[in-house]
Amino acid sequence: MRMLHWVVVEQNNKQYLLEMPHRLYYEFSVRSCIKSQELMGDIKRVQAENKGNHSGELEALLYEQRLSMINVPIYAALSLEAYINYYASRYSMPFQKDIDRLSTVKKWNIYSNWKTKKTIDKDALDKIKEIFDLRDQFVHSKPELVEHGTQEPPKGKSVQARIEVIDKSKLIFDLNCIYEAIFKIDSDEGDDHKKAPWLYELRKKS
């Protein structure tokens, strides 16, 4: 299958194309965030037309929106994990097999320090942990028990319920901050991004 993003690297006096899957997953995360916002308008329109009554069209829109919502943190986590593995491959980091057993947060800290001899911003590491904690809640999801008849529609405290109120735009903002933190301490990565920027520029609605 065709690679969508890659970089040319040299190893053992030969040139190779190194895939950049983190960019694809980043794009998926951002587009899922945008899609979930766009669907809210359609949901409100159908609710108004049906005067609050449930319908097949509304149910389809709610499922599509929930899918988009969940995809934001899932693909954000995939992007971060793919990036640090790409980073290790691109710069031929030592002990990759051993370090691969560690958490993604630790790999971001270790690999960036080995290459740059600098420490990545603690706030960025905290944001990585938050995104992966959220991802883990979906991956290891547990059903919630809510008393019947107390609320209509029923509301819960599980991650499936909370995803509706979690600020998805902030997740994208945090994702950008993480990448900007590595670009700040690694001039190679920073210069590459300046030449061919791929992070979305976020703007607040006026």
C-alpha positions as CSV (number, residue, x, y, z in Angstrom):
1,M,0.0,0.0,0.0
2,R,1.1,3.6,-0.6
3,M,2.8,5.6,2.1
4,L,1.2,9.0,2.6
5,H,4.0,10.6,4.6
6,W,7.7,9.7,4.7
7,V,11.2,11.1,5.1
8,V,14.4,10.0,3.5
9,V,17.0,8.6,5.9
10,E,20.4,7.2,5.4
11,Q,21.6,4.0,7.1
12,N,24.6,1.9,6.3
13,N,25.4,4.1,3.4
14,K,22.0,3.5,1.8
15,Q,19.0,5.7,1.5
16,Y,15.6,4.5,2.7
17,L,12.1,6.0,3.0
18,L,11.0,6.0,6.6
19,E,7.2,6.1,7.1
20,M,5.7,8.9,9.3
21,P,2.4,7.3,10.5
22,H,2.1,9.9,13.4
23,R,1.2,12.5,10.8
24,L,-1.7,10.4,9.5
25,Y,-3.0,9.7,13.0
26,Y,-2.7,13.3,14.0
27,E,-4.8,14.2,10.9
28,F,-7.4,11.6,11.9
29,S,-7.6,13.1,15.5
30,V,-8.0,16.7,14.3
31,R,-10.6,15.7,11.6
32,S,-12.5,13.7,14.1
33,C,-12.7,16.7,16.4
34,I,-14.0,18.9,13.6
35,K,-16.5,16.3,12.5
36,S,-17.9,15.9,16.1
37,Q,-18.5,19.7,16.2
38,E,-20.1,19.8,12.7
39,L,-22.5,17.0,13.7
40,M,-23.7,18.9,16.7
41,G,-25.5,21.3,14.3
42,D,-27.2,18.4,12.5
43,I,-28.2,16.9,15.8
44,K,-29.8,20.1,17.1
45,R,-31.6,20.5,13.7
46,V,-33.1,17.0,13.8
47,Q,-34.1,17.4,17.5
48,A,-35.9,20.7,16.7
49,E,-37.7,19.1,13.7
50,N,-38.8,16.1,15.8
51,K,-39.7,18.3,18.8
52,G,-37.5,16.3,21.1
53,N,-38.8,12.9,20.0
54,H,-36.3,10.1,19.1
55,S,-35.9,9.1,15.5
56,G,-33.8,6.8,13.4
57,E,-32.0,9.8,11.8
58,L,-31.2,11.3,15.3
59,E,-29.9,7.9,16.5
60,A,-27.6,7.6,13.4
61,L,-26.2,11.1,14.0
62,L,-25.6,10.4,17.7
63,Y,-23.7,7.3,16.9
64,E,-21.6,9.1,14.3
65,Q,-20.9,11.9,16.7
66,R,-19.9,9.5,19.5
67,L,-17.5,7.7,17.1
68,S,-15.9,11.0,16.1
69,M,-15.6,12.0,19.8
70,I,-13.9,8.8,20.8
71,N,-11.6,8.9,17.8
72,V,-10.0,12.2,19.0
73,P,-8.2,10.8,22.0
74,I,-7.6,7.4,20.4
75,Y,-5.9,8.8,17.4
76,A,-4.1,11.4,19.5
77,A,-2.5,8.5,21.5
78,L,-1.7,6.6,18.3
79,S,0.0,9.6,16.9
80,L,2.2,10.2,20.0
81,E,3.2,6.5,20.2
82,A,3.9,6.3,16.4
83,Y,6.0,9.5,16.6
84,I,8.3,8.4,19.3
85,N,8.9,5.1,17.6
86,Y,9.6,7.0,14.3
87,Y,11.9,9.3,16.2
88,A,13.9,6.3,17.6
89,S,14.2,4.7,14.1
90,R,15.1,7.9,12.4
91,Y,17.9,8.7,14.8
92,S,19.0,5.1,15.4
93,M,18.5,5.2,19.1
94,P,20.3,2.5,21.1
95,F,18.6,-0.2,23.2
96,Q,15.3,0.2,21.3
97,K,14.2,-3.4,22.0
98,D,14.6,-2.9,25.8
99,I,13.1,0.6,25.9
100,D,10.1,-0.5,23.7
101,R,8.8,-2.3,26.8
102,L,8.5,1.0,28.7
103,S,5.5,3.4,28.6
104,T,5.2,5.9,25.8
105,V,5.7,8.8,28.3
106,K,9.0,7.3,29.4
107,K,10.1,6.7,25.8
108,W,9.4,10.4,24.9
109,N,11.6,11.4,27.9
110,I,14.4,9.0,27.3
111,Y,14.8,9.3,23.5
112,S,14.5,13.1,23.4
113,N,17.1,13.4,26.1
114,W,19.5,10.9,24.4
115,K,19.5,12.9,21.2
116,T,19.4,16.5,22.4
117,K,20.9,16.2,25.9
118,K,18.0,18.3,27.0
119,T,14.9,17.5,29.0
120,I,11.5,17.8,27.4
121,D,9.1,20.1,29.2
122,K,7.4,18.4,32.2
123,D,4.0,19.9,31.1
124,A,4.3,18.1,27.8
125,L,5.0,14.8,29.5
126,D,2.0,15.3,31.8
127,K,-0.2,15.9,28.7
128,I,1.1,12.7,27.1
129,K,0.1,10.8,30.3
130,E,-3.3,12.4,30.4
131,I,-4.0,11.4,26.8
132,F,-2.9,7.9,27.4
133,D,-4.8,7.6,30.6
134,L,-8.0,8.6,28.6
135,R,-7.1,6.2,25.8
136,D,-6.6,3.3,28.4
137,Q,-10.1,4.0,29.8
138,F,-11.6,3.3,26.4
139,V,-9.3,0.3,25.6
140,H,-10.1,-1.2,29.1
141,S,-13.6,0.0,29.3
142,K,-15.9,-1.3,32.1
143,P,-19.7,-1.1,31.9
144,E,-21.4,1.3,34.4
145,L,-24.4,0.4,36.5
146,V,-27.0,3.3,36.7
147,E,-30.2,3.1,38.7
148,H,-33.2,2.5,36.3
149,G,-35.7,5.3,35.9
150,T,-33.8,8.0,37.7
151,Q,-32.8,9.9,34.6
152,E,-34.0,10.0,31.1
153,P,-32.0,9.7,29.0
154,P,-29.7,7.9,31.6
155,K,-26.5,9.6,32.4
156,G,-23.3,8.0,33.8
157,K,-19.8,8.7,34.9
158,S,-17.9,6.2,32.7
159,V,-15.5,7.4,30.0
160,Q,-18.2,6.6,27.4
161,A,-20.5,9.1,29.2
162,R,-17.8,11.7,29.9
163,I,-16.5,11.9,26.4
164,E,-19.5,14.1,25.6
165,V,-18.3,16.8,28.1
166,I,-14.6,16.4,27.7
167,D,-13.2,19.3,25.7
168,K,-12.0,17.7,22.4
169,S,-10.5,21.0,21.1
170,K,-8.3,21.2,24.2
171,L,-7.1,17.6,23.5
172,I,-5.9,18.8,20.1
173,F,-4.4,21.9,21.7
174,D,-2.5,19.7,24.1
175,L,-1.4,17.4,21.3
176,N,0.1,20.5,19.5
177,C,1.8,21.6,22.7
178,I,3.5,18.2,23.0
179,Y,4.8,18.3,19.5
180,E,5.9,21.9,19.8
181,A,7.9,20.9,23.0
182,I,10.0,18.3,21.1
183,F,10.4,20.8,18.1
184,K,11.7,23.3,20.7
185,I,14.5,21.2,22.0
186,D,15.3,19.2,18.8
187,S,16.5,21.6,16.1
188,D,16.4,18.9,13.4
189,E,12.7,18.1,14.1
190,G,11.9,21.8,14.5
191,D,13.6,22.8,11.3
192,D,11.8,20.0,9.4
193,H,8.5,21.3,10.7
194,K,9.3,24.8,9.7
195,K,10.0,23.7,6.1
196,A,6.9,21.5,5.9
197,P,4.5,22.4,8.8
198,W,1.7,19.8,9.5
199,L,0.4,20.9,12.9
200,Y,-3.0,22.7,12.6
201,E,-3.1,26.3,13.7
202,L,-5.9,26.5,16.2
203,R,-8.0,29.6,16.5
204,K,-10.6,30.5,19.1
205,K,-14.1,31.3,17.7
206,S,-14.8,35.0,17.9
